[in-house]
Amino acid sequence: MNLLAITSHVVYGHVGGQVAVPALQRLGHEVWHLPTVLFSNHPGHGGFAGEAVRPALLRDLLDGLDARGFLDRVDAVLSGYLGTAETAGIVADTVERLRRGRRMVFCCDPVLGDGGRRYVADGILEQLRDRLVPLADILTPNRDELAWLAGRPVASLDAAVAAAEALRRRGAGSVVCTSAALSGGQLSSLVVGAAGAFALETPVLEGVPHGTGDLFAALFLAARLDGLDDAAALARAVAQTDAMIRATLRSGGDELTLIADPDVLADTPVPLRPSRL
C-alpha cells in the first residue's frame, strides 16, 4: 500500500520518519515522507541543529503531489512530530481532502512529550486535540499524551481506558496507549476500540533507545492495513517493537538497529494474545 508519512526527519539516527520509513518499507509498503522538521539528530543526544519546515513549503509540496495525481494513490496517512501548530492544520486539511469520496486510513501519533515533560511548540496540543483526534482512525499516545489530550489524569489501567473512551467520544477510532500502566516490572499496552478494550503486558526493559514510539505507531498501522483486528494488531506491534528493542540493546548502540537487523520486524513470532478488559 501507499503511505504518506508526515513527521520529523533527522540526519543522524532513527526517530520519526527515519523509523517509520524503513520499518514500513521492510513490511512491504511504499512510503512517501513529508518532513515536518529537519534536525541534525534527536535532541536527546545533548542538543541539535535545524528547524521546522515552513508551513508554506509543506503546502506547496502537497499541492505538487496533488497536481500530478499522486495523492489519489494514498491508502493511509501517518502523522507524528509536527513542529508547528500550523502544521497540524495542514495534516487535518490533507486528511479531509484525501477522504473525499473514498476510504483512507489516518493514524495519528500525537507526539507531545513523555516523562511528564511536554516538548512541543505552543498550540500543537490544542490542534491535535481539536482537529486531529476527531479525524484519527488510529490514535497512538503514550500515557502522558493520553492524559493531556483527554484532560484527565492517567494513573492506572482503568483510568487509561476511561481516557481512551473519552477520546473515542470525540471521534477517534482505535486508541492505543503504549505505556498505559506500569506494575511489578510489567508494562501494559492498551487498545480501546469498537470491539472493546484489550491489554497486553511485557517486561520493562532498561536503556530503551529513542524512537520506539514512532516505531510502534508505524507497526500498529501496518498490522491494521494487513487486515488484523485491534487485539491482533496490538499483539504483533508489541512483539515487533520488543524484538527490535532487544536487538538494539544486544548491539550496544544508541539508536534502533533497523538497518543492521532488517529481518527482526518480518520474522518476529507473536507469542502473546491481549486480554479483554
Secondary structure, DSSP 8 states (H G I E B T S, - for coil): -EEEEEEEEESSSSSTHHHHHHHHHHTT-EEEEEEEEEESS-GGGT---EEE--HHHHHHHHHHHHHTTGGGG--EEEE---SSHHHHHHHHHHHHHHTTTS--EEEE----EETTEE-S-TTHHHHIIIIIGGG-SEE---HHHHHHHHTS---SHHHHHHHHHHHHHTT-SEEEEEEEEEETTEEEEEEEETTEEEEEEEE--SS--TTHHHHHHHHHHHHHHTT--HHHHHHHHHHHHHHHHHHHHHHT-SS--TTTSTTHHHH-------EE-
